Every structure is written in C-alpha cells, then in structure tokens.
C-alpha cells in the first residue's frame, strides 16, 4: 500500500495491481479495485510505476583470457599453465520500451580448486552503471582492466591450482532492488547475503560459507 497523488492534489491509498491501457489499476485497503488515468498522476507516481515493471534484459557474463608463458627449467617435465582472466558483464534490453532510469550491473566471478571441486573461490567482483536509451541501443558492456591469474600444474602426479568455474550477475534499479539476475549456479543467488561480504580470494563451499582450501594428498611414506 502507498499513497497516490493526482496533479490536482487529491490522494488515494492503494496497492498497484496492473496497467490497463492508459489507466493504472489499484486495490484499496477495502479490497476494491479502482482505475486512475495515468496522465492524472504526479511524476513521482509515474516513476514508481516504471520501476515496478522494469523491462526484461538479456544478461551475459564476460570472461576473456590469454595464456602467460612460463619458461621451463632444465629437467622439468611439467610446465604450469597460467591463464590471465578479465571479467565483466553485458546487458541488453529485450524490448524497445522506454525506461529512462539508471541501472547497476554487478558481477561475481567464481573459481574452483582443481584438487577439490567442492571448494570455490571468489575470484573477482565489479560493477558499472548505465541508462538504457536509443543512443546506446539499450545495451551496455564492460570489462575490468584488472587481470586475475589462475595457475594449474602437476606435482607428484596430482593436478593442482585453480580454474574459472562460474558467475553471478545482478541487475539493480535506482532503488537498489535486484530486478533480474543470471547465474551459473543457483546457490550463488540463494546465498547472496553471504557472498557479497566475502573478500576477494576467499575460499567457500556451495553455501557461501568461508572454508579452508584443501591441501594435496600425501604421496610420500
């Protein structure tokens, strides 16, 4: 329930239900439905309606990599593989409906221990803002300049290191409310409250609880 105001100064309490043509349908505290012409509402109420029914967006997580070469030493049989990753996100509105409000796109890049697939790592996080418009084709893409190095190597016949494994991308409106998300693993979204307070580089389980990394298995007697 909220208070709606007309340009004439009249107010009515009601809950937003839907829009029919050029009228907004409200449900009063007495459970009655009333219709109000949208051109009779003040700008603040029209903005509330816009924010209450955001358009749909196509969300993509961006991950670009290049391999850094490590010179092998004499007698070394296995040279570590090092990938340098840059992360970001892309957002594109699926309709042409006008939505002149700022959006924030935030991503979380997730890694994984090679030796233990049940241990995850918060590799990076970043965000950017934009307002959908005809000029920007109602889309926006960004990529972090900071690179994250992930190394994989073999020691005592055991694969070790870290690898990229997943992501969570959030879209927030100007109120800070998440209006849409995309993820590789639903548990990241379900545990967002814990994920967003983890420091970069932290190890976690699939409930976003902080854990210790798994050490290599003993191969010597």
N, C-alpha and C positions, 0 to 999 in steps of 0.2 A: 504494500500500500504506500502511496505517496500522494502529495498534494499537486494537482494540476492547475495551471493558471491560464486564463484566456487573456488576449490582448486588451479586453475591456476591463480586466481586473477581477473578474469572477473566478472563484476557486471551487474545485471539487476533489474529494478524496476518492481514489480508485486504484485498482491494480491493472497494469497493462495486460491485455489478452491477445489482441492481434490488430492488424490493419486491414480494412475493407475499403478498397477504392481510395478515396481521399479523406476517409474518416478513421479515427482510432477508436477501438472498442475497449472500454474499461469495465471492470467489475467493481461495484461499490461494496462497502462493508456490509450492506444488507443483501449481498449476493445478486444484485440486479445488474444487468448489462446496459450500458449507455454508449451512445456514439457521439463523438465530438469531431467536427470538421478540423482537419489538421491546420488549415490556414487561420484558425482562430486561436491557436496555441502560441505562447511566447517562445522565443528562440531556445531557451534553456530546456523546455519540454521537448521541442523538436530534436535537439541534440540527444536527449535521453532516449528518444525513440530510435535514432540512428545507432546509438551504442548498444541498445537492447537487441538489435537484429543485424549484427555485422555480416558482411558477405563471406562466402567461402573462399579459401585460398588453397592453392597448390603449394605445399611445403617441401623443400628439398634440403637435405643436409649435404654440405660440400666438403670434400676431403681430397686434397691434391698431394701427391707425394713425388719425391725424387730420391734416388739412391745415392748415398755418400760412400765413396770407395775408401776402403782401408787397405793400406799396403800390407801384404802378407810377409811374415818374417820367415827366415830360412828354417826349414824343418817343421813349419806349421802346416797342418793338413786342412784345417777348417778356418776360413776367414769369416768373421762376423758380418752379418748383413745389417746395414744401418739405413733405415728409411727416415727421411725428413718430411714430416706432415704439416700441412697448413689446413686449418679448419674454418668453416663458415657456414652460411645458410643462404637460401634463396626463397623468396616469397612472391607469388603471382596471384592476383585476384582472378577468380574464375568467371566473374560476370563484369558487365560494364556499368553496374550501378554506382552512382556517386557516393563516395564515403570519404569526406574530407577531414579525417581525424588521424592523428599520429598513432602509429603502431610501433611497438618494440618487438624485435626478433631476438631471442636469446637461444644459444645452443650450448649443449654439454657434450663433449667428445669423450667417449669411454674406451678404455683399453682393457687388456686381459693378460694375465700371466700365462706364458706358454707352458710352464711346468704344472700349472693348476688352473684349469678352466673355470673353476668356481670362485676365483679371486679376480676382482675387477679393479680398475684404476681410473680415477678422474684425471684424464689427460689435459683437458683444457676447457675453458668456457669463454664465451664472448657475446656481445650484443651490439645491435645497431638499431636506428630508428628511421622511419620514413613515413610519408603521407601518400597514399595511392592517388594518382592523378592521370589524366590523359597524356601529359608530357612525359611521364616516366613509364608509360604503358601499364600502369597499375602494378608494377613489379619492382623488386629490389633484390640485389645480391651483394654480398660482401664476403671477404676472406681475410682472416687475421694475418698480419705481417709476421707475427711470431711463429717460429717453426718448433715443432715438437719432434725430438729424435727418439725412435724406437729401435732397439737393437735385438737381434736374435742370433744365437750362437750355440755351439755344441761343446760340452765339456763332459768328459768321461761317458761318452755315448748318450748323454742326456741333452735334450733340447731345452734351452733356457732363454730368458729375455721377455720382451713384451710385444704385443701386437694390437692393432686397432680392432675394435670389436663391435662398437655400437654408438648410439647417439640419442639425444632428446632435443627437440627444437620446440620452443614455446612462442606463441604469438600473444602479446598483451595489448589491450586497448589503452587509451589515455588515462583510464581509471586504475590501471594496474591489474585488471582482471584478465586471466587467461581465457581467450576466446577460441583457441584452437591449438592443437599440438600434433607433432609427428614423432614417432619413436621406433627404434629397432626392437625394444624390449619394454613391454607394458609395465614391468616392475619399476622401471625408472620413473615413470609418471606417477605410479601409485605411491612412491616414496619420495616425492619431490621435496617435501619439507626437510627431510634429512639430507638429500642430495645437495641442495642449494647452500648448505652450511659447511660442506666438506671442503678442505683446502685442496688446491691443485696438487696432484701427485699422491693423494691419499688412496690407500687400498680399501676395498669394501666388498661385502657379499651382495647377494641379489635382493637384499632388503635395505641396501644403502647403509648398513651398519659398518663402522670402521673396523678393519681387521688387520692382522699382521700378514705380510707376504709369506708364501710357502717357500721353505728352503729346499735345496736339492737333496735327493735321496742319497744316502751313504753308499758309495761304491767301493770302499776300501775296508779291509779287515785287519 
